[in-house]
Amino acid sequence: MGACPCKRYVASPAPLSPLERDRKGRKTDIDETTYACVIASIEIVRKQVKSNPEEGLFRVPGRQRDWTRVLHAILRNPDRAKEALSRCSVHDVCSILKQLLRNIQEENGTLLSKQLYDSFVAARDANAVRQIVNELPAKNKTILMQMSYMIKEVCENERTRMTTSSFATVISPNLVLHEGSEQMILQRMMSNNMKELFQILVDNTDEIFKEEDRGGMSMSCSNRQ
């Protein structure tokens, strides 16, 4: 099944300076529209987990025709993203979020930053991950933080029947560095390093992300229903 042709709905950005593109010609910063839609999608999933968690989040696919239509609409009008997403099934929202992460992957290489990717997958403890996180561009850092709390909440709710390992299996293909040969990309997808990174992020969210960055997020995490 082919990827959703959603990026044609994003307004053309202003020309970028050489410093704003990597050597492959890709943007190094996430565009505002994609960023707004990712954050809105994560917020909807987190609310659903608190109010009415469902089994198999991110593992059970949404209805492609439905979520593709909504994705096109919110990319055209990101200010209405939260309103549009709130009317979708949670599985449709999860599918939209995965597609948005693929868009970031194709445009920027990886949410984890092409320059920092190897450091992330080599990290073995929370202190190392925290230092790398602090080097991320602001939008990447915010998305990773929001995702970490979302994953934590999904996996700690027994009704979702999702573990950190299963989450890493379904999400990591959208986070691995999309560069090099197809074999290299496939090897990254099959690597256990991404699962270890997910586990560190979920187990140490408050330690990894600064209090001023996360605001009231740890409180919302501890007050799950």
PECOR-V246177 format. One record per pair of residues at least 24 apart in sequence whose C-alpha atoms are under 10 Angstrom apart, sorted by sequence separation. I is the first residue (numbers start at 1). J is the second residue. D is the distance in whole Angstrom. If there is no record, write none. Layout:
I|J|D ; I|J|D
This chain:
10|34|8 ; 67|91|9 ; 68|92|9 ; 71|95|10 ; 72|96|10 ; 112|136|7 ; 113|137|8 ; 168|192|9 ; 171|195|10 ; 67|92|5 ; 71|96|6 ; 75|100|10 ; 111|136|9 ; 112|137|9 ; 168|193|10 ; 169|194|9 ; 62|88|9 ; 63|89|9 ; 66|92|7 ; 67|93|7 ; 70|96|8 ; 71|97|9 ; 111|137|10 ; 168|194|7 ; 169|195|7 ; 172|198|9 ; 7|34|9 ; 62|89|8 ; 65|92|10 ; 67|94|9 ; 68|95|9 ; 69|96|10 ; 113|140|8 ; 165|192|9 ; 168|195|5 ; 171|198|10 ; 62|90|8 ; 63|91|8 ; 64|92|8 ; 67|95|7 ; 68|96|7 ; 71|99|9 ; 111|139|9 ; 112|140|7 ; 113|141|10 ; 167|195|8 ; 168|196|9 ; 61|90|10 ; 62|91|5 ; 63|92|6 ; 67|96|6 ; 71|100|9 ; 111|140|6 ; 112|141|8 ; 165|194|9 ; 166|195|9 ; 168|197|9 ; 60|90|10 ; 61|91|6 ; 62|92|4 ; 67|97|10 ; 110|140|9 ; 111|141|9 ; 165|195|6 ; 168|198|6 ; 60|91|7 ; 61|92|7 ; 62|93|8 ; 64|95|8 ; 68|99|9 ; 112|143|10 ; 164|195|7 ; 165|196|8 ; 167|198|8 ; 168|199|9 ; 58|90|9 ; 59|91|9 ; 60|92|9 ; 61|93|10 ; 62|94|7 ; 63|95|9 ; 64|96|9 ; 67|99|10 ; 111|143|8 ; 112|144|8 ; 164|196|9 ; 167|199|10 ; 57|90|8 ; 58|91|7 ; 61|94|8 ; 62|95|6 ; 111|144|8 ; 164|197|10 ; 165|198|8 ; 37|71|9 ; 40|74|10 ; 57|91|6 ; 58|92|9 ; 60|94|9 ; 61|95|6 ; 62|96|9 ; 164|198|7 ; 165|199|8 ; 56|91|9 ; 57|92|10 ; 58|93|9 ; 59|94|9 ; 60|95|9 ; 61|96|10 ; 164|199|6 ; 54|90|8 ; 55|91|10 ; 57|93|10 ; 58|94|5 ; 59|95|9 ; 104|140|10 ; 163|199|10 ; 164|200|10 ; 37|74|7 ; 53|90|9 ; 54|91|9 ; 57|94|7 ; 58|95|7 ; 164|201|10 ; 36|74|9 ; 37|75|7 ; 40|78|9 ; 44|82|7 ; 48|86|9 ; 52|90|10 ; 57|95|9 ; 58|96|10 ; 164|202|8 ; 36|75|9 ; 40|79|10 ; 43|82|8 ; 44|83|10 ; 47|86|10 ; 58|97|9 ; 164|203|10 ; 34|74|9 ; 37|77|9 ; 38|78|10 ; 40|80|10 ; 41|81|8 ; 42|82|10 ; 45|85|10 ; 58|98|8 ; 33|74|9 ; 34|75|7 ; 37|78|6 ; 40|81|6 ; 41|82|7 ; 44|85|7 ; 45|86|9 ; 48|89|10 ; 49|90|9 ; 33|75|6 ; 36|78|6 ; 37|79|9 ; 39|81|10 ; 40|82|5 ; 43|85|10 ; 44|86|7 ; 48|90|7 ; 101|143|10 ; 33|76|8 ; 35|78|9 ; 36|79|8 ; 37|80|9 ; 38|81|9 ; 39|82|9 ; 40|83|9 ; 43|86|10 ; 44|87|10 ; 47|90|10 ; 33|77|8 ; 34|78|8 ; 37|81|6 ; 40|84|10 ; 41|85|7 ; 44|88|10 ; 45|89|10 ; 46|90|10 ; 33|78|6 ; 36|81|8 ; 37|82|8 ; 40|85|8 ; 41|86|9 ; 45|90|6 ; 32|78|9 ; 33|79|9 ; 36|82|9 ; 40|86|9 ; 44|90|8 ; 45|91|9 ; 152|198|10 ; 156|202|10 ; 151|198|9 ; 152|199|9 ; 155|202|9 ; 33|81|10 ; 37|85|9 ; 45|93|7 ; 151|199|10 ; 41|90|9 ; 44|93|8 ; 45|94|7 ; 152|201|9 ; 153|202|9 ; 44|94|9 ; 148|198|8 ; 151|201|9 ; 152|202|5 ; 41|92|10 ; 42|93|8 ; 148|199|10 ; 151|202|7 ; 152|203|8 ; 41|93|6 ; 42|94|8 ; 45|97|9 ; 148|200|10 ; 149|201|9 ; 150|202|9 ; 152|204|10 ; 40|93|10 ; 41|94|7 ; 148|201|6 ; 149|202|7 ; 152|205|8 ; 41|95|10 ; 147|201|9 ; 148|202|6 ; 149|203|10 ; 38|93|10 ; 41|96|7 ; 42|97|7 ; 121|176|9 ; 147|202|9 ; 148|203|9 ; 149|204|10 ; 41|97|6 ; 145|201|9 ; 148|204|9 ; 149|205|7 ; 40|97|9 ; 41|98|10 ; 144|201|9 ; 145|202|10 ; 148|205|7 ; 149|206|9 ; 38|96|9 ; 39|97|9 ; 117|175|10 ; 148|206|10 ; 37|96|9 ; 38|97|6 ; 41|100|9 ; 117|176|8 ; 118|177|9 ; 146|205|10 ; 4|64|9 ; 37|97|8 ; 38|98|9 ; 117|177|7 ; 145|205|8 ; 4|65|10 ; 38|99|10 ; 145|206|10 ; 148|209|10 ; 6|68|8 ; 9|71|9 ; 10|72|9 ; 38|100|7 ; 113|175|10 ; 114|176|9 ; 115|177|10 ; 4|67|10 ; 5|68|9 ; 6|69|9 ; 9|72|6 ; 34|97|10 ; 37|100|8 ; 38|101|8 ; 111|174|9 ; 112|175|7 ; 113|176|10 ; 114|177|7 ; 145|208|9 ; 4|68|7 ; 7|71|10 ; 8|72|9 ; 9|73|8 ; 10|74|10 ; 11|75|9 ; 110|174|8 ; 111|175|6 ; 112|176|8 ; 113|177|8 ; 114|178|9 ; 145|209|7 ; 4|69|10 ; 6|71|7 ; 7|72|8 ; 9|74|9 ; 10|75|6 ; 11|76|8 ; 35|100|9 ; 109|174|10 ; 110|175|5 ; 111|176|8 ; 112|177|8 ; 114|179|9 ; 144|209|10 ; 145|210|10 ; 149|214|10 ; 156|221|10 ; 6|72|6 ; 9|75|6 ; 10|76|6 ; 34|100|7 ; 35|101|10 ; 38|104|10 ; 109|175|9 ; 110|176|6 ; 111|177|8 ; 4|71|9 ; 5|72|9 ; 6|73|10 ; 8|75|9 ; 9|76|6 ; 10|77|9 ; 34|101|9 ; 109|176|8 ; 110|177|5 ; 121|188|10 ; 142|209|9 ; 150|217|10 ; 153|220|9 ; 157|224|8 ; 4|72|9 ; 7|75|8 ; 8|76|10 ; 9|77|10 ; 10|78|10 ; 105|173|10 ; 106|174|9 ; 109|177|5 ; 110|178|7 ; 129|197|8 ; 141|209|9 ; 145|213|8 ; 146|214|8 ; 149|217|8 ; 153|221|6 ; 156|224|9 ; 157|225|9 ; 6|75|8 ; 7|76|10 ; 34|103|8 ; 35|104|9 ; 102|171|10 ; 105|174|7 ; 108|177|9 ; 109|178|5 ; 110|179|9 ; 124|193|9 ; 145|214|7 ; 149|218|8 ; 152|221|8 ; 153|222|9 ; 6|76|10 ; 34|104|8 ; 101|171|9 ; 104|174|9 ; 105|175|7 ; 108|178|9 ; 109|179|7 ; 121|191|9 ; 123|193|9 ; 130|200|10 ; 101|172|10 ; 102|173|9 ; 103|174|9 ; 104|175|9 ; 105|176|8 ; 106|177|9 ; 107|178|9 ; 121|192|9 ; 122|193|7 ; 123|194|10 ; 125|196|9 ; 126|197|9 ; 129|200|8 ; 130|201|9 ; 142|213|8 ; 146|217|8 ; 149|220|9 ; 150|221|9 ; 153|224|8 ; 98|170|9 ; 101|173|10 ; 102|174|5 ; 105|177|7 ; 106|178|7 ; 121|193|5 ; 122|194|9 ; 124|196|8 ; 125|197|9 ; 129|201|8 ; 141|213|9 ; 142|214|8 ; 145|217|9 ; 149|221|7 ; 30|103|10 ; 31|104|9 ; 98|171|7 ; 101|174|6 ; 102|175|8 ; 105|178|6 ; 106|179|9 ; 120|193|9 ; 121|194|6 ; 123|196|9 ; 124|197|8 ; 126|199|10 ; 127|200|10 ; 30|104|7 ; 97|171|10 ; 98|172|10 ; 100|174|9 ; 101|175|7 ; 102|176|10 ; 104|178|10 ; 105|179|9 ; 120|194|9 ; 121|195|9 ; 122|196|9 ; 123|197|7 ; 125|199|10 ; 126|200|6 ; 130|204|9 ; 134|208|9 ; 29|104|9 ; 30|105|10 ; 98|173|9 ; 99|174|8 ; 121|196|8 ; 122|197|9 ; 125|200|7 ; 126|201|7 ; 129|204|10 ; 130|205|9 ; 133|208|8 ; 134|209|8 ; 138|213|10 ; 28|104|10 ; 31|107|9 ; 98|174|7 ; 102|178|9 ; 121|197|7 ; 124|200|8 ; 125|201|9 ; 132|208|10 ; 133|209|8 ; 134|210|9 ; 27|104|9 ; 30|107|8 ; 31|108|10 ; 98|175|10 ; 120|197|7 ; 121|198|10 ; 123|200|9 ; 126|203|9 ; 127|204|9 ; 130|207|8 ; 131|208|8 ; 29|107|9 ; 30|108|7 ; 126|204|6 ; 129|207|10 ; 130|208|5 ; 131|209|10 ; 27|106|10 ; 28|107|8 ; 29|108|7 ; 125|204|9 ; 126|205|9 ; 129|208|7 ; 130|209|7 ; 26|106|8 ; 27|107|6 ; 28|108|5 ; 127|207|8 ; 128|208|9 ; 129|209|10 ; 130|210|9 ; 26|107|6 ; 27|108|5 ; 28|109|8 ; 30|111|9 ; 126|207|7 ; 127|208|7 ; 25|107|9 ; 26|108|6 ; 27|109|9 ; 28|110|10 ; 29|111|10 ; 126|208|6 ; 25|108|9 ; 26|109|8 ; 28|111|10 ; 24|108|10 ; 29|113|9 ; 24|109|9 ; 28|113|8 ; 22|108|8 ; 28|114|8 ; 21|108|9 ; 22|109|9 ; 28|115|10 ; 4|96|10 ; 22|114|9 ; 6|99|9 ; 7|100|9 ; 22|115|9 ; 6|100|9 ; 4|99|8 ; 3|99|8 ; 4|100|10 ; 7|103|7 ; 58|154|10 ; 6|103|8 ; 57|154|8 ; 4|102|10 ; 5|103|10 ; 56|154|10 ; 57|155|10 ; 3|102|9 ; 4|103|9 ; 55|154|10 ; 3|103|10 ; 7|107|10 ; 39|139|10 ; 46|146|9 ; 54|154|9 ; 42|143|9 ; 46|147|9 ; 49|150|9 ; 53|154|8 ; 55|157|10 ; 58|160|10 ; 36|139|10 ; 39|142|9 ; 43|146|8 ; 46|149|8 ; 47|150|10 ; 50|153|8 ; 54|157|10 ; 55|158|9 ; 56|159|9 ; 57|160|6 ; 59|162|8 ; 35|139|7 ; 39|143|7 ; 42|146|7 ; 43|147|9 ; 46|150|6 ; 49|153|7 ; 50|154|9 ; 53|157|8 ; 54|158|10 ; 55|159|6 ; 56|160|6 ; 57|161|8 ; 58|162|9 ; 35|140|9 ; 38|143|7 ; 42|147|7 ; 45|150|7 ; 46|151|9 ; 49|154|6 ; 53|158|9 ; 54|159|6 ; 55|160|4 ; 56|161|6 ; 57|162|7 ; 44|150|10 ; 45|151|10 ; 46|152|10 ; 47|153|10 ; 48|154|10 ; 49|155|10 ; 53|159|6 ; 54|160|5 ; 55|161|6 ; 56|162|6 ; 30|137|9 ; 32|139|9 ; 35|142|9 ; 36|143|10 ; 39|146|8 ; 42|149|9 ; 43|150|8 ; 46|153|7 ; 49|156|10 ; 50|157|9 ; 52|159|9 ; 53|160|6 ; 54|161|9 ; 55|162|8 ; 56|163|10 ; 59|166|8 ; 29|137|7 ; 30|138|10 ; 31|139|9 ; 35|143|8 ; 38|146|10 ; 39|147|9 ; 42|150|7 ; 45|153|10 ; 46|154|8 ; 49|157|8 ; 52|160|10 ; 53|161|10 ; 58|166|9 ; 59|167|8 ; 28|137|9 ; 29|138|9 ; 30|139|7 ; 38|147|10 ; 42|151|10 ; 45|154|9 ; 58|167|7 ; 29|139|8 ; 30|140|7 ; 49|159|9 ; 56|166|10 ; 57|167|9 ; 59|169|9 ; 60|170|10 ; 29|140|8 ; 49|160|8 ; 56|167|10 ; 58|169|10 ; 59|170|6 ; 58|170|7 ; 59|171|9 ; 57|170|10 ; 58|171|8 ; 24|179|9 ; 50|220|10 ; 50|221|9 ; 53|225|10 ; 50|223|9 ; 51|224|9 ; 52|225|9 ; 46|220|10 ; 50|224|6 ; 51|225|7 ; 46|221|9 ; 49|224|8 ; 50|225|5 ; 49|225|9 ; 47|224|10 ; 46|224|10
